[in-house]
Amino acid sequence: MALRSLVVDFNSYFASVEQQVDPTLRGYPVGIVPMMADTTCCIAASYEAKKFGVKTGTRVGDAKKMCPGIRLIEARHEIYVQYHHALVAAVESCIHVDDVWSIDEMVCTLPSNWREPAKAREIAQRIKEAISRDAGKCLRCSIGIAPNPFLAKTASDMQKPDGLVLLDLDDLPHKLHRLELRDLCGVGEQMEARLHRHGIHTVQQLCDADIHKLRVAWGGVEGERMYGKLRGHQVYEPPTRHATVGHSHVLPPAERNEEAAFGVIHRLTQKAAVRLRKMNCFAGALHISLKYPDQTRWASDMRITDSQDTLHFIRVLGELWERRPKGKNPLAVGVTLLNLREAQLITPSLFEREQNHNKLSHLMDEINQKYGKNSVFLGGSFENLRSAPMRIAFTHIPDLETEADD
């Protein structure tokens, strides 16, 4: 009874939600875009669009050429978060959800009496039925079942859409051999290059490598963890800690000028500060970045006294902004709060001014939560209150209570 983990991975999630919400989109190629501009990229594509080669990252202009009938939809992240919570509830009605990995992926532990292959498949089918019934028929998922979360994740990617793949110990490692190295979670472009330098070019070679070779290839204990994961072991993963909190935004054409860009990054800084306080953390540095239409980038950062005060962050933002190359119109802006520490580890400031500013920031959060977003805000972002709407990052699911747009 080696089966312990079950991963649910929703297929073409953003596009599937749009097809569920709007029946006229069903059966047609759909591309989800951050804004209606040929120069931006698709952030999701339906399976009908994928058949034409359109995928995440495809430029909109290219997508139109590849798939002339594609229907482009501007992303509505708040709806995707609402459906996410409905989907978690649907899965939870069948089996407990241990962890939500992303907006479209979650992992469950199979109870000891559900670990036989037949019973595990039965639970997977019940999950699919609950999703169709409670969230909608367009919300299809692929489910992977295996001895550990890593292999269950791998299995969920082996058959799409609407797949169900079970990897038992008897299937290891030969059923993994047909995969590419980049198909494995944790092997990105740079890691693949490192594996190549160590003579590992295929998944079979990766599975055959001894634990010492993988430790050397990964440069540490993560190689040992990979060795165990590939063999179906339950591998201890240290808990992740928030090291940063931030936002970035590609500017629409009308805001690709220095004045509007500053208003947007001002707004992003306020949003990051709200999230920081929600996490009950303080930040010890602030980083800003600008990307230009010629694909060049500029960035700068500053260490600060540990703070969660929006006014302090805005003052630092102003200083960093003055360092930027003058006379260049940005294409995208980003801000990140760094060196996060939990509030209980911070010695409170002895200065009354800083204490009052901190209280003011928390009071603004309370007012906006009670009376609605933007009931109170800092004036520097007045012209950009509707700019930089809520976005879903890969590992961050926005909190509708604090991050949703009006």
C-alpha positions, -999 to 999 in steps of 0.1 A, spaced: 0 0 0 26 26 -12 1 51 -26 -1 81 -2 -5 112 -23 -31 126 -47 -25 158 -67 -53 177 -85 -42 199 -114 -68 219 -132 -64 221 -170 -61 255 -187 -76 270 -156 -82 307 -165 -95 298 -199 -117 270 -185 -132 294 -160 -141 319 -187 -157 291 -208 -177 280 -177 -189 316 -171 -196 323 -208 -212 294 -226 -206 311 -260 -169 305 -255 -172 267 -252 -156 247 -280 -137 278 -293 -100 287 -289 -97 312 -261 -67 332 -250 -65 351 -217 -45 383 -219 -35 409 -193 -47 437 -216 -59 441 -251 -26 448 -269 -8 428 -296 25 434 -279 15 416 -247 14 378 -241 -12 353 -234 -12 343 -198 -34 312 -205 -49 294 -234 -78 269 -238 -71 234 -251 -88 245 -284 -62 272 -287 -33 250 -277 -41 227 -307 -29 257 -328 3 261 -308 -9 289 -286 4 286 -251 12 307 -220 38 333 -231 27 334 -268 26 370 -280 -9 381 -287 0 393 -322 15 358 -329 -15 341 -314 -38 358 -338 -17 346 -368 -14 311 -354 -51 308 -346 -71 334 -366 -104 325 -348 -90 329 -313 -112 348 -288 -92 370 -266 -105 377 -231 -90 402 -206 -81 384 -174 -106 386 -145 -85 375 -116 -111 380 -90 -134 355 -107 -106 330 -109 -100 333 -71 -137 328 -64 -138 296 -86 -106 285 -69 -123 285 -35 -153 267 -49 -130 240 -64 -111 235 -31 -145 230 -14 -155 205 -41 -123 185 -35 -126 188 2 -161 172 0 -143 140 -11 -109 141 6 -91 166 29 -69 191 10 -35 191 27 -20 220 8 -29 244 -20 2 248 -42 -12 274 -66 -44 288 -80 -49 255 -100 -31 228 -80 -36 211 -47 -23 180 -29 -41 155 -6 -29 126 15 -48 94 10 -59 78 43 -45 44 51 -77 26 41 -77 43 7 -43 34 -5 -51 4 -26 -51 13 -64 -88 5 -69 -99 26 -39 -75 55 -49 -90 55 -84 -125 55 -70 -117 86 -49 -102 103 -79 -134 97 -99 -155 110 -71 -134 142 -71 -139 147 -108 -177 142 -104 -178 167 -75 -159 193 -95 -183 189 -124 -213 190 -102 -203 218 -78 -182 241 -100 -191 233 -136 -184 209 -164 -158 231 -180 -135 228 -150 -117 196 -159 -87 184 -139 -59 159 -142 -52 138 -111 -20 121 -102 -17 94 -75 17 81 -63 37 73 -32 47 109 -26 36 144 -36 65 148 -61 55 117 -81 18 125 -78 26 159 -93 46 142 -121 17 118 -127 -8 146 -129 11 161 -158 15 128 -178 -21 128 -192 -40 160 -201 -66 171 -202 -89 153 -178 -63 126 -170 -59 101 -142 -25 85 -138 -14 62 -110 22 55 -103 28 27 -79 62 14 -66 61 -14 -92 59 14 -119 92 30 -108 114 41 -123 106 27 -158 74 47 -163 93 79 -158 119 72 -184 99 86 -213 97 120 -197 120 149 -204 141 163 -176 122 195 -177 90 176 -171 101 170 -135 92 196 -109 123 213 -97 142 209 -130 142 243 -148 164 256 -176 194 263 -153 191 230 -134 188 211 -167 221 227 -179 238 217 -146 226 181 -150 240 181 -185 273 192 -172 273 162 -149 265 138 -177 228 135 -170 208 141 -202 177 119 -197 153 110 -169 166 74 -171 201 86 -164 188 108 -136 170 77 -120 202 56 -124 225 82 -108 236 74 -72 228 98 -43 263 112 -42 262 123 -79 228 140 -74 240 158 -43 270 171 -63 248 180 -93 223 200 -71 251 214 -50 236 202 -17 209 184 1 183 190 -26 200 164 -47 195 139 -19 159 148 -17 155 143 -55 171 108 -51 145 99 -25 116 114 -44 123 95 -75 122 62 -55 88 70 -39 102 79 -5 85 103 19 110 131 18 110 158 45 106 193 30 115 222 53 86 246 57 87 276 33 89 310 47 79 343 31 111 361 21 96 387 -1 62 403 -9 57 424 -40 38 433 -72 47 440 -108 26 453 -136 29 457 -174 17 492 -182 -11 497 -208 0 519 -237 -17 551 -221 4 547 -190 38 541 -206 52 574 -194 72 584 -164 45 602 -146 18 575 -149 44 548 -142 53 564 -109 16 565 -100 13 528 -107 44 518 -87 31 541 -59 -1 521 -60 18 488 -61 38 498 -30 7 505 -11 -8 471 -20 24 453 -10 24 471 23 -12 459 30 -2 423 23 29 427 45 7 438 75 -18 410 67 11 386 71 21 402 104 56 408 90 81 437 88 103 444 58 140 454 60 146 465 24 127 478 -7 135 470 -43 121 486 -75 125 475 -111 117 490 -145 115 473 -178 116 492 -211 102 486 -245 137 477 -259 137 449 -232 165 466 -212 159 467 -174 169 489 -145 166 481 -108 176 496 -75 171 487 -38 177 502 -3 180 487 31 157 502 57 149 499 94 124 471 98 90 486 90 55 479 79 46 516 75 33 526 41 44 562 45 80 550 51 79 527 21 66 556 -1 95 579 10 120 552 1 102 546 -32 107 583 -40 144 581 -33 148 550 -54 127 565 -82 150 595 -85 179 571 -93 162 558 -125 175 567 -160 156 599 -168 137 604 -200 129 567 -207 93 556 -207 88 523 -188 69 493 -202 66 476 -168 72 484 -132 76 463 -101 82 467 -63 93 441 -38 96 443 0 126 422 11 142 407 42 109 399 59 108 391 96 78 381 117 64 408 139 72 390 172 109 391 163 109 429 159 118 453 187 92 481 186 104 516 177 109 540 207 101 570 185 65 583 188 64 594 152 71 560 138 47 544 162 19 568 151 27 561 114 25 524 120 -9 528 138 -21 550 109 -13 522 83 -32 496 103 -61 520 108 -63 526 70 -64 488 65 -93 485 90 -113 513 73 -108 498 38 -117 464 50 -149 477 67 -160 503 41 -145 490 9 -113 493 -11 -99 528 -16 -121 543 10 -89 559 22 -56 559 3 -24 580 -1 -28 608 -25 2 599 -47 -18 571 -64 -50 591 -69 -48 591 -107 -40 553 -107 -65 538 -83 -79 517 -112 -44 508 -124 -25 476 -115 -55 455 -108 -53 423 -88 -31 396 -103 -26 359 -95 11 349 -91 22 313 -94 25 307 -57 3 335 -44 -35 334 -44 -48 369 -37 -69 375 -6 -102 389 -19 -108 406 14 -77 428 11 -65 426 -25 -97 425 -47 -104 456 -68 -137 475 -65 
